[in-house]
Amino acid sequence: MNQIAEKVAAVSPSLTLAITAQAAKLKKEGIDVCSFGAGEPDMDTPDFIKEAAVKALAEGKTKYTAAEGLFELREAIATKLMVDNNLEYTPQQITVNCGAKHSCYNAILAVCDPGDEVIIPAPYWTSYPEMVRLAGGEPVIVETSQKNGWKLTAENFEEAMTPRTKMLILNSPGNPTGSLYSRAELEKIAEIAAAEDIVILSDEIYEKLIYNESEHISIASLSKEIQALTIVVNGFSKPYSMTGWRIGYTAAPKALAEAMNNIQSHTTSAPTTFAQWGALAALTGDQQVVSDMRDEFDVRRNYMLDRFSKISNVSVVEPQGAFYFLVNIERMGLKSMNFAEKLLSRQQVAVVPGLAFGADHTVRFSYACGLDVIKTGLDRFEQFCLAH
Ligand SMILES: *Cc1c(COP(=O)(O)O)cnc(C)c1O
């Protein structure tokens, strides 16, 4: 008897693990590795947020909350969505989850029947296709071009559609691309989704980390019609450097919100109570901490953009958001795993191979690391590219 379910056997293990393990081994041997692998901000969680969670613990807020999360937090999230995103939701339409990754999974589970197709633009966040497979759905990967800023066009979207298409996953600002969709681009995509009744999962976790005076638009805010088709995903990990707290949320049409609450009530009961109190403090406290973090990322981004533009044989699109550069290595003639392995062994620089994002001609550099590491790391990267 096959003990492992087929849909689980179909899920690939994390491709990034090999490089990460190798980098860790070198570090342990005392070798100075410049790591651009981080997928989380390198700053500490702001003190006022920690203090709120400590206070909640001291006050005995240590029991279950409602499955859908603390009412006060859902109220604050509804206010945030109105103020920041011009989106009207009642607290009943908000579900607090154990991280935005969990939010995405709940959304996919709530929407996908076996055989349903989910359109995922590549390069994509590594977990989307695997989540779709776990839910019994079929990921349909759609290539985007560097020329178009690694963004899905309306034409790409239309071409990928079949009668089985149930959902589109959009991630703006994007990981690993740093791309940000404009209002005009979203309008075209929304028009097609509305005409065909396609649900949109809009992952907006990097909303607060955008540069160059760009504007983040939530696709759900374009019209009531598109809001009725959209599940907005957002969370606390990236804007407040709270990755270990595991708090994210969805905002959705009522029936979908109820379906996701049902899933959650039978799987996790609710997210951690005192972490939710910390999240409430994050949303209602002084937002200066968020713009300070953004400014720090922007200094690193500008430095790296300048350096990458001077290195031959590689190219980048200027990232408008998040904290990653997706570097095109096509001209180096190596696949991404091989490239990352050689870069690590020869120059002790760790990056994430693009294969993990469905883009084998790229590698991802995170700038969630200090400027000193970035400077040394890019000196070495330049050497590597020159020697090649
Ligand atoms: C980091 C990340 C998330 C969610 O992170 P959580 O820690 O689960 O809140 C979601 N989407 C993308 C694209 C991410 O990079």
The ligand as an ORCA input file, in Angstrom:
! r2SCAN-3c Opt
* xyz 0 1
  C       6.817     36.184      3.042
  C       5.691     36.003      2.075
  C       4.394     35.680      2.486
  C       3.907     35.380      3.854
  O       4.642     35.268      4.878
  P       4.067     34.856      6.293
  O       5.292     34.867      7.127
  O       3.424     33.537      6.172
  O       3.094     35.920      6.711
  C       3.381     35.608      1.541
  N       3.628     35.845      0.265
  C       4.856     36.159     -0.181
  C       5.026     36.425     -1.616
  C       5.928     36.231      0.710
  O       7.149     36.523      0.248
*
